[in-house]
Amino acid sequence: MMSYIKQPICLAFALFFSSHLTAMEATTLPTEKTTLPQEPTELPGQGSVIMVDEKDPYAMIETVAKVTFKRFADENEKIKTDPNLLKDIVREELMPYINYKYAAYKVIGSQLKKTSKDERDQFVMVFRDYLVTSYAQVFTLYDNQEVQFSPSRDFADKKIVAVNTLVLMPGRDDIDIAFKVRKNRKTNEWKAFDMVAEGVSLLDSKQAELSSIIRQKGLTHVTELLKEKSQRSIVFKASKG
């Protein structure tokens, strides 16, 4: 039986919506070779400390989702006044569990050897900020959708696992979303690096989209484009109807 979360949707739904943003507006998920904490990460709960077990990919995804959306709920009034607070929440609660460096390198793709270390370093940091802004804007779309998480499976001999979720959409078809999570070989800890929404890989689509621009105009050009987009303020768009 799937575990049940009844909060402003979850991490999975955020990524699904981000995959439908226009070119250069969507995001990619990460993994590997960044330094990961050696112990479960402590997250500030409201009056308590919540431990994120990064050595259990299933528990990690579910716990991070709960913590992130609880903070959204707790700071809802402040967010309405200053939507850019969503960036702070994404940066503090979500990004520690996304390997943005790996994602950035995957986006660079076959052009990696044609770039300098300085170009890559700048791109990685801008790409991280771009992810923060993209996710924060996406989180303005949510309205208490319910999310079910599939039960944990044996992952002892796995290097990559898919954490399956189901977003319940009243009056519409539910959305199947799988998080792909990869184990760091040195620490045995896990980070998200891709999500697959209704069979579509966000990482694959972003590789195809951005790598072609890098190939045509260069990494520095794409870095500047992403930097501009990452600096945009978060806006709540008026609902239609």
C-alpha positions in Angstrom: 0.0 0.0 0.0 1.3 3.5 -0.8 1.9 5.9 2.0 -0.3 9.0 1.8 0.6 12.7 2.0 -2.2 15.3 2.1 -0.2 18.5 1.6 0.3 21.2 -1.1 1.3 18.5 -3.5 4.8 17.2 -3.4 8.3 17.3 -4.8 7.2 15.0 -7.6 4.3 17.2 -8.8 6.7 20.2 -8.8 9.0 18.5 -11.2 6.2 17.3 -13.4 5.1 20.9 -13.9 8.6 22.1 -14.5 9.0 19.7 -17.3 6.3 21.5 -19.2 7.8 25.0 -18.9 9.0 26.6 -22.1 12.5 26.1 -23.5 15.1 27.3 -20.9 12.4 27.5 -18.3 12.3 23.9 -17.1 14.9 22.0 -15.0 17.0 19.0 -14.7 17.7 16.7 -11.8 21.1 15.7 -10.5 23.5 13.0 -9.0 26.9 11.8 -8.0 30.4 12.9 -7.1 29.4 15.9 -5.1 30.2 15.6 -1.4 27.3 14.2 0.6 26.7 14.4 4.3 28.0 11.4 6.2 25.0 11.3 8.6 21.3 11.8 8.1 20.7 15.5 7.6 18.9 17.5 10.2 16.1 19.7 8.9 14.4 22.4 11.0 10.9 21.4 11.7 8.4 23.6 13.5 9.5 22.9 17.1 11.3 19.7 16.2 14.3 18.3 14.3 13.5 16.0 11.3 16.1 13.6 10.2 16.5 12.9 6.5 17.9 9.4 6.0 20.0 9.8 2.8 21.0 6.2 2.9 17.4 5.2 2.2 16.2 6.7 -1.2 12.5 6.0 -0.5 12.6 7.6 3.0 14.6 10.5 1.7 12.2 11.5 -1.1 9.1 11.2 1.2 10.7 13.1 4.1 12.0 15.9 2.0 8.6 16.3 0.4 6.8 16.5 3.8 9.3 19.0 5.2 9.3 21.2 2.1 5.5 21.5 2.0 5.1 21.9 5.7 7.3 24.9 5.5 5.2 26.2 2.6 2.1 25.9 4.7 3.7 27.4 7.8 5.0 30.4 5.9 2.0 30.8 3.6 1.1 34.3 4.6 4.7 35.6 4.3 5.0 33.9 0.9 1.9 35.8 -0.3 3.5 39.0 0.7 6.9 38.1 -0.7 6.8 35.3 -3.2 10.6 35.3 -3.4 10.6 33.5 -0.1 9.8 30.4 -2.1 13.4 30.6 -3.4 14.7 30.5 0.1 12.6 27.4 0.9 13.7 25.6 -2.2 17.3 26.5 -1.7 17.3 25.3 2.0 15.0 22.3 1.9 15.1 20.8 -1.6 18.5 21.6 -3.2 20.6 19.6 -0.6 19.1 16.5 -2.1 19.6 17.3 -5.8 22.9 16.8 -7.4 22.9 19.9 -9.5 26.6 19.5 -10.5 25.9 16.1 -12.1 22.8 17.5 -13.8 24.7 20.4 -15.2 27.5 18.2 -16.6 24.9 15.9 -18.2 23.3 19.0 -19.9 26.8 20.0 -21.2 27.0 16.5 -22.6 29.4 15.8 -25.4 30.7 19.4 -25.3 32.2 18.9 -21.9 35.8 18.4 -23.2 35.5 21.5 -25.3 34.9 23.7 -22.2 37.4 25.1 -19.7 37.2 24.3 -15.9 36.3 28.0 -15.3 33.4 27.8 -17.8 32.1 24.6 -16.2 32.4 26.0 -12.7 30.5 29.1 -13.6 27.8 27.1 -15.4 27.3 24.8 -12.5 26.7 27.6 -10.0 24.4 29.4 -12.4 22.6 26.2 -13.2 21.9 25.7 -9.5 20.4 29.2 -9.2 18.3 28.5 -12.3 17.0 25.3 -10.7 16.0 27.2 -7.5 14.1 29.9 -9.5 12.4 27.3 -11.8 11.2 25.2 -8.9 10.1 28.2 -6.8 8.0 29.5 -9.7 6.5 26.1 -10.2 5.5 25.8 -6.5 3.1 28.8 -7.0 0.8 26.4 -9.0 -0.1 24.0 -6.2 -3.4 23.7 -4.3 -3.4 20.8 -1.9 -3.2 17.9 -4.3 -2.7 14.6 -2.6 0.4 12.4 -3.3 0.9 8.7 -2.7 4.3 7.2 -2.4 5.0 3.5 -3.2 6.4 1.4 -0.4 10.1 0.8 -0.1 11.8 -2.1 -1.9 15.0 -3.8 -1.3 17.8 -1.6 -2.7 20.8 -3.2 -1.0 22.4 -4.2 -4.3 21.1 -1.3 -6.4 23.0 1.7 -7.7 19.9 3.4 -9.1 16.3 3.1 -7.9 13.0 4.6 -9.0 10.8 6.0 -6.3 7.3 5.8 -7.7 4.6 8.3 -6.8 1.0 9.0 -7.8 -0.4 12.5 -7.8 -4.1 12.4 -7.3 -6.0 14.9 -9.5 -9.7 15.2 -8.7 -11.7 15.2 -11.9 -8.7 14.5 -14.0 -6.4 11.6 -14.8 -3.9 10.9 -12.0 -0.2 11.5 -12.7 2.4 8.8 -12.5 5.8 10.1 -11.5 9.0 8.2 -10.7 12.1 9.8 -9.1 15.3 8.3 -10.2 17.8 8.3 -7.4 21.4 7.3 -7.5 23.8 6.1 -4.8 27.1 7.8 -4.2 29.7 5.0 -4.2 31.9 6.6 -1.5 29.2 7.5 1.1 26.4 5.1 0.1 24.1 8.1 0.2 21.5 8.9 -2.4 20.5 12.0 -4.4 17.8 12.6 -7.0 19.1 12.9 -10.5 16.0 12.5 -12.8 12.3 12.2 -12.7 10.0 10.5 -15.2 6.5 11.9 -15.6 4.1 9.7 -17.6 7.1 8.0 -19.2 8.9 11.2 -20.1 12.4 11.7 -18.6 13.0 15.3 -17.6 16.8 14.8 -17.7 16.7 13.4 -21.2 14.6 16.2 -22.5 16.7 18.9 -20.9 19.9 17.3 -22.2 18.5 17.4 -25.8 17.2 21.0 -25.4 20.2 22.8 -23.8 23.1 20.8 -25.2 22.1 21.8 -28.7 22.3 25.5 -27.7 25.6 24.9 -26.0 26.9 23.2 -29.2 25.7 26.1 -31.4 26.5 29.1 -29.2 28.8 28.0 -26.5 28.6 27.3 -22.8 29.2 30.9 -21.8 26.2 32.0 -23.9 23.9 29.5 -22.2 25.3 30.4 -18.8 24.4 34.1 -19.3 20.9 33.1 -20.5 20.3 31.0 -17.4 21.8 33.7 -15.2 19.2 36.2 -16.4 16.4 33.7 -15.9 17.6 32.7 -12.4 17.4 36.4 -11.3 13.7 36.7 -12.1 11.3 37.4 -9.3 8.7 34.8 -8.4 5.2 35.8 -9.3 1.8 34.4 -8.5 -0.2 34.4 -11.7 -3.9 35.2 -11.5 -6.1 32.1 -11.9 -8.3 32.0 -15.0 -12.0 31.8 -14.9 
